[in-house]
Amino acid sequence: MLSSLIPALSRFAAIVLSVISGFLSMLGVPALPAQPARGENPYLANGQTMISAHRLGAGLAPENTLMALEKTVNTNDFTVDILEMDVQLTKDGELVLLHNTTFDETSNAVEAFGHPMVSPLMYNYKELHEKLNLGANWGEAYSSLRGADIPDNLRVTKLKDALQYAEAHSKPNKPWYYTIEIKFVPFNLSYQAVDKFVEIGKSLGILDRICFGSFYPDMTQYASRKYPELTRCADTAEALIFLNAFRNNDDLSALEPRYKILCLPNGYGIDSMFELANAKLVDYAHKYGIAVQYFTSEGQDVEVATQLAALGADAIICDDISMVYKKLHN
């Protein structure tokens, strides 16, 4: 029943995108350039489903930390193809690694600052870096660490520092690719966050290996307008429009999709509601040069990895990297 809402939601999404487009024009943001040549999409699997380290390796160490990144890239037990992470903006305009709205659940933030709902927008990077232990809720090994005892790889990390570390520890002849999502940035700061994101990618010379993601159309449409060279994921509205086009077997090229990747959930309920784990859906996306990546829910990584790979998924975004690697490369 709920899946029948897709056409209506898609039409609403199209209206939303149209309104956003007009609003951006009023603000003087350049109009969308002509659709660039589709070209080769490096996120399309070449005969082997890729593995993406969810939150840099959340099954190995506290999520979105240098420790997780270190454990993911410095091993011979498995190999990942994509490093997935989330970022938010601090009070002083730095992009730092964080998935949730606040640091409360993943650190000692409430204790350190004396109040709940510790958002990165409330504090400068230096304050967050000095006070927070991102392993405080991970387990006994890290929970009591405070002050100078907190290792650098469990402190709040800038996006640029994480990317520099990854690049310095890439494997010969196998450069990392990245999927990076900007989370929970207020509308008045969203363009600033995108500009900072692109600035970092360009400064490191890796913008062509970074896929930008956001659920929010204001950020994705701004990114497409100002940085048409930027590879990005579909936002929520675009994903609904894609699903409606797929259900109707429409010519998607007529809609001129400006994204190269669909990141879809698996194991969260919404996937079965909309039948997202679907070989025909993957084939339809591939017809238009769009890669399909699936997030697996906690505890189901290994169980569903082979099923999704069999559907033709281009990448599995998972926590339990080692076990998924063994499953896909046995």
N, C-alpha and C positions, 0 to 999 in steps of 0.2 A: 504493500500500500504506500509506504513512505517513498519507495523508489519512483512511484508515479509523480512525485513532486519535482523530479529533476527538471523536466521541461520548464515548469513555472519558475523554479529557482534560477535556471539558466537565463531565461528571459529577463528576470530581475537583475541578475549579474551583468548582463549586457547593458541594461539601462544604467546600472551603477558605474560601469566603465565609461559609458558615454558622458555621464555627468562629471566624472572625475576628469575626463579628457577636456571637457569644456572649462572646468574650473582651473585646470592647470594652464590652459591657454590664457585665461583672464589674468593669471599670475605672471604671464610672460615666459612660461616654460616653453621651449621649442616644440613645435608640432612633431608627431612621430614621423621619422624619416621613412622612405620607401622600404618595404620588407627586404632585408639583406638576403643575399643568396644563401640557400640552406646550407650548402657545403657539408663537409664531414663533421659528424657529431662524435667527439671522443668518448662520450658517455654511453654510446651504443656498444653493447657487448659484441665481441668478435669470436663467437663460438663458445665462450665460457662466461657464465654469470659472474659479475664482479662482486667483491665484498667491500662494503663501506663501513668504517669504524664509527658506530653511533656514539655521538658525544665524545669522540676521540678514543673510545675504548672503555665504555662505562662498565663492562663486565670484568675489567682487569684492575681498575683503580677508580678513585672518585672521579665522577664525570667532569668533562670540560676542564681538565687540569693538565699541567705539564707532565705530571706523573703518569696519567693515562696515555698521553702521547708518547712518552718515553717507552712505556711497556709495549705499545703498539708497533712502533717503528724499529725498536732495537731488539729484535728476536729473529731466530732462524726457524721457529716452530710453525710460523704461518706468515702469509703475506697478504696485505690488504691493498686495494687499488685506489680507494677514495677515503679521505679523512673528512668526516662530517662533524660540524661543530655549530654552536649557537653563540651569538654575541648580542650585547646590549651596550647602551651608551652611558658613560658616567657623567657626573656633574660637570667635570672639566673637559668633556668632549672626547674621551678616549673610548674605543671599542674594546670591551673586555669579554672574556668567555663566561657565559651564563645562559642556562636554558630557562629556568623558572622566572617568574615575575620578580621575585626577591631572592636574597641569599639565605632566608630563614631556614629552609629545609636542608640545604646542602652545606651549612657551615655553622659556626658559633656566633652568627651575626646578632641575634637577640641579646646574648650576653655581652658581646663586645660593644654594642652601641646603646644598650639599655632600653630598647623598644622593639616591637615586632615590625614586620613589613619593611625590612631594610632593602630599599631599592637602590640600584647603582646610581640612579639619577640624583640621589640625596647626597652623595659623597664624592670627593675627588678620588682618582685612582690611587694615589699614595696612601690615603687613609684606609681604603679597602685592602690594599696590598699588605699594609703593616699589621692590621688587626685580625684579618679573617683566616681561619683554618678550614679549607674546603674538604678536609678529611674528617672533620669533627663528628659527623654522623655516619661515617663509613664503617667504623669498627674500633675495637679497643686499641689497636696498634697506633691509631692516630688521634683518637678522641680527646686526649688530655693535653695535646700540644698547644701551647700558647706563646705569644711574644716571639722572642728570638729562637725558640725551639721549633717553630714552624718551618719546615724545609721550603725552599723556594718553589719546589715543584708541587706544593699544596697550597700556594698562595694565589690570589686573584691574578690572572694573567692577561696581558694585552694580546689582542689578535695578532698584531705584528710580530710580537715575540714568539708566539706559538708557530706562526708560519715560518719565521726565520729558523727556528729549531728543526722543524720538519724538513725544510729545504737542505739544511746542513747534514741531515741524516737520511737523505734519500738513497735508494739503492742504485747501483750502476745500471744505466740504460733503462731505468724504470722510474720516471718522475712521478711524484704524487699528483693526484687530482683532488680538488677540494669542493665540498658542498657546504656553504656557510649561510646560515639563516639569521637575519636580523630580527630580534624579538621585541615586542612590547615597547616600542619607541613612540612617544606622543606625536601627534600629527605635526605640531609646530617644529619638531626636531627631526622628523623622518628624512627630509632631504639632506640635512647635515650628516646624518648617519650613513646614507648612501654615498655621499661625496667622500666621506672619510674612508669608507670601505674601498672605493675605487682607488683613492689616493694610495692606500696601503698596497693594494695589488699591483699598481703601476710601479711603485717605488721598489718593489722586490722583483719586478720583471716577470710576474707569474699570473697576471690578470687573465691570460688566455687559458689557464688551468683552474680557474676558480668559477664555480657556479653559484650565483647569487640567489638567495631564496628569501621570501617573506610571505606571510599570509595576507598582508595588507596591500590592496590594490594601489593605494596612493604611493607606496614606495616602489612597487614593481613598475607601474606606469611611468613614474618619474625616471627610474633607471633606464627604461627602454627609450625614453625621449632623449635624455642627456647622454647616455652611454650605450648606443645601439650595438657596440661591439661586445658588450658584456653578456656572457652566457647566463641564463637564469632559468629557474624552475617556474612552473605555472603557479599563480596565486590561487586563492580559494575560488574566486569568481571565474577565472579561466578554466580551472579544473571542472567546475559545474558545466560550463559551456562545452568543454571537451566531451564530458559524459553524455550530454544531450546529443551532440553531433554523432557520437559513436552509436548511441541507441537508434538514431534515425538513419545511420549510414550516410551522413551528409559528406559533402566534399569539404574537408577541414581546411584545405588551402584557401578556400574562398573567404575564410575568417582571418587569414593571415596571422596565424599564431606566432607570437614573438618569444616563445619559450622553447627550450630544447629538452626539458626534462619534466616528467610528471613524478612527483613523490607521493606515493599512495600508502595508506595504512593497511596493515594486515593483522588480524587478531584483536582488533579494538571494538568490533561490533559493527561499525559503519561500513567496513569492507564487505561483510556479507549482505548488509542492507542494500548496498549499491552494486553488489557483485563485481567488486574491483579486481579480485584475483581471477582473472579471466584471460585465457589464451587469445581469444578473439580481440579483446581490448588491446592487448600487447601488440598483436599483429596490425591492428588499425593504427596505433601510434607509430609503429615502425614504418608504415606506409608513408608517413609524413616526416620521417626523420627524427621522431621524438623518442627519447629513451624513457623507459619506465623503471622506476626504483620503488621497492617496497620496504617500509618500516615494519619490523617484526616486533610484537609486544613482548615484554619481559617474560621469560620462562618458556617462550615458544620458538626461540630462534632456530634450534636444530630441528624441531618437529616440522616446521613449515618451510625451511630453507630449500630442501630438495623439491618440494611441491612447487614453489614459486620459480625455481630454476627451470623446472620442466615446462612451465607455462611460457618460458622465453624471457623472464625478467632480466633486465640488464644489470641490476645490482640489488643485493640484499643489504639493507642498512640494519646492523645488528649489534648487540652488546657482547654476546658470547662468540667472539671472533674465532677463537681457536677451534671450537667444536664445529662451527659452520664451515670453516676452511677444510677440516678433515672430511666433512660430509660431501662437500662439493669437489674435492680433489682426491678422493680415495680411489 
